[in-house]
Amino acid sequence: MAAEREVGTMNGENVDAVLEQALERLALLAEASSVLASTLDVDAALRRLCRVVLPPLGDWCAIDLLGEHAEVRRVVVVHHDMGSLPTGHLEGMLPPTPLESSDPLARVLRGVGPLLLDGAALRTGGDTPFHAAQRELFDRLDAHSVIIAPLRTRRQVLGALTLARGAGRSPLTDDDVALVEDVAHRTALAVDNSQLFASVQHVAERFQRSLLPPMPESAPYGVAARYAPAPTAAEVGGDWYDYFPMPDGAAALIIGDVIGHDVQAAVKMSQLRNMLRALVCDRQEPPGEILSRLDLISETLYRGHIASCICGRLELSEADEWHLYFSNAGHPPPLLVEHDGDTRYLDDVHGLILGVDAGQSRLDQDEILPPESTLLLYTDGLIERPGESVVDRMLYLRQHAAALAREPLDTFCDELLADLGAGSSDDIALLAVRLPGHRGRSRDSSKTP
């Protein structure tokens, strides 16, 4: 009876140990999934993943990704004791992969695996530069037992995950292979999602930029524009700027922002922009009347437009003074930066946004722009941040613009965008004009410092 009780106790302990190990592995998989989903920056996600699987599964971990032309990049190499990593760069591009190489990593990148390898198997692969790079990695990091698993989706192999133990630990087992394969599968999905996101974001940005006009090669003043897409979204935004010469010799200055961050917002933006262009060129009317006509037409043809906009007209008077006539439909006010650093917002007139009351009349503002001053039109992504005061942000914009008052116009725009645009979750559009000195003599342009 005593022997039976002892056997029963041992079996119970074994069951408890198995259950504990299973729970630990489930917890590891859950944490791995969490860190992979924590960011769309694939390099950062893979580095975090390695820190999760080490040291529970191995002493060190490496992840390689295949490029568009089958080139292999070693994205991360992480040791559970970072002080144990030898000097010298272990990450970066690997030598070309031979098509028929017997090297374990080369085989896995072709879709084989996962592979469980001992010390002898790690040395197979011939004398190619690719295999030499692998042998160097294994030798420098003390690999005696290794699992190499493909990062495989239904469509393709994206790379490989290498997990290794040194001589001081028990070899990896088939049970470990199953767990590493599961981790590799989740990693492949995360890499695939990240690459898809990057592709969509690139297409969205190219589409957005294709809707924005080029700046003039020559003008009696400097003109510069910038557009920065929202850094954390793969969606097209509704921000736009526009500049073009008018038939009567004046120039149209326009900036706007359609509510929304999707393809529909971009389509609405394109519709509004094109209608506004046609109205400005066809109608010799004040900007306020142009915006009123735009509001009525868009309400008739394209219901649901909600957008802010500034429509301006810049012209040189007979008294050799630059006049800006503009109307503001719910948009952040233009900023005037004089050559000596004085700044002020042109906010005497401020009407409702487009799409709210199509029957309203709109007022115009007439400003004389001093010689060598800079006029800045911008969208709200430059001055709005969650948890921050818009008033404080607008004050900071004034201060920073004043410090850049005598810088070349390109530098003026780049510095403002780099400083105030940092941390924005929204699109940003800028349109800036640098007026010449007296009698049309320019000291600056967007092309020449």
Order of alpha helices (4+ residues) and beta strands (2+ residues): alpha-alpha-beta-beta-beta-alpha-beta-alpha-beta-beta-alpha-beta-beta-beta-alpha-alpha-beta-beta-beta-beta-beta-beta-alpha-alpha-beta
